[in-house]
Amino acid sequence: QVQLVESGGGLVQAGGSLRLSCAASGLTASRLNIGWFRQTPGKEREFVAAISRRDSSTYSADYGKGRFTISRDNAKNTVYLQMNSLKPEDTAVYYCAADTSYLLGTPQRAAEYEYWGQGTQVTVSS
């Protein structure tokens, strides 16, 4: 059983930065495809970024390119989402998700992932 715990959310002013962490247990992070998603009330969960277990390829949503970076620290069994130049529209609950498949099919698709964390709130004030 894989467990994921997100942390690092909070309140930040527009233009600021946050680093979210996703700590994995039950399996080493290097054996997991990890994705970050976000959700606001009344909307579907939206893809943010992902990193593959096979070769650490990364994937980012267009709105996050140049601002959001996903990375993995195998020694700490943790995946990070560094978010810079934050905008009020980035306000959401951010979730990390894990998939144990060797090949990550469609990283943008929430249904690809078997395990989810509880989420961490990110609020960006204008």
C-alpha positions in Angstrom: 0.0 0.0 0.0 1.4 3.4 -1.0 0.8 6.4 1.1 1.4 10.0 0.0 1.5 13.0 2.2 1.7 16.5 0.7 3.0 19.5 2.5 4.3 23.0 1.8 1.0 24.8 0.8 0.1 28.1 2.3 -0.8 31.7 1.6 1.5 33.7 -0.7 1.3 37.0 -2.6 1.2 37.0 -6.4 4.6 36.7 -7.8 5.8 34.6 -4.9 7.0 31.1 -4.7 6.1 27.9 -2.9 7.6 24.4 -2.9 5.2 21.5 -2.4 6.5 18.2 -1.2 5.0 14.8 -1.7 6.4 12.2 0.7 5.9 8.6 -0.3 5.8 5.5 1.9 5.1 1.9 1.2 7.3 2.0 -2.0 10.3 4.1 -2.8 9.5 7.2 -4.9 11.9 6.0 -7.6 9.5 3.1 -8.3 6.5 5.4 -8.7 5.2 7.6 -11.4 4.2 10.7 -9.6 1.8 13.4 -10.7 0.6 16.7 -9.3 -3.0 17.8 -9.8 -5.0 20.7 -8.5 -8.7 21.3 -7.9 -10.9 24.3 -7.1 -14.5 24.0 -5.9 -16.9 23.0 -8.6 -14.2 22.1 -11.1 -12.6 18.9 -12.1 -9.1 17.9 -11.0 -6.6 19.5 -13.3 -3.2 18.2 -14.3 -0.2 20.2 -13.1 3.0 18.1 -13.7 4.3 14.6 -13.6 7.6 12.7 -13.4 8.1 9.1 -14.6 9.7 6.3 -12.8 11.4 4.8 -15.8 13.7 7.7 -16.8 12.5 10.6 -14.7 10.9 12.3 -17.8 8.9 15.3 -16.7 5.6 16.6 -18.1 4.0 20.0 -17.4 0.7 21.6 -18.1 1.1 24.6 -20.5 0.1 27.1 -17.9 2.9 25.9 -15.7 5.8 25.8 -18.2 8.5 28.2 -17.1 7.0 28.6 -13.7 6.5 25.1 -12.2 9.1 22.4 -11.9 8.7 18.9 -10.7 11.7 16.9 -9.3 12.4 13.9 -7.3 14.8 13.2 -4.4 15.2 9.5 -4.1 17.2 9.7 -0.9 14.3 11.5 0.8 11.6 9.4 -1.0 10.0 12.7 -1.9 8.8 14.5 -5.1 8.7 18.3 -5.2 6.7 20.8 -7.1 8.5 24.1 -7.2 6.1 26.9 -8.1 7.4 30.3 -9.0 5.7 33.5 -10.2 2.5 32.4 -8.7 -0.8 34.0 -9.8 -4.2 34.2 -8.1 -5.6 31.7 -10.6 -3.1 29.1 -9.2 -5.2 29.1 -6.0 -6.4 25.5 -5.5 -5.9 22.4 -3.4 -2.9 20.6 -4.8 -2.8 16.8 -4.8 0.0 14.4 -5.5 -0.8 11.0 -7.0 1.2 7.8 -7.7 1.1 5.1 -10.2 3.1 1.9 -9.9 3.1 0.9 -13.6 6.5 0.7 -15.2 5.4 2.8 -18.1 3.3 5.9 -17.4 0.5 5.9 -20.0 -1.1 9.4 -20.1 0.4 11.5 -17.3 -2.2 14.2 -17.7 -5.0 11.7 -16.9 -6.1 11.5 -13.3 -7.5 8.0 -13.8 -3.9 6.8 -14.5 -3.0 7.1 -10.9 -3.8 4.5 -8.2 -3.0 6.4 -5.0 -3.7 10.0 -3.9 -2.6 12.2 -1.1 -5.0 14.3 1.0 -4.1 17.6 -0.7 -2.5 20.8 0.4 -4.1 24.3 0.0 -2.3 26.9 -2.0 -3.8 30.4 -1.8 -2.3 33.2 -3.9 -3.4 36.7 -3.0 -3.5 39.6 -5.5 
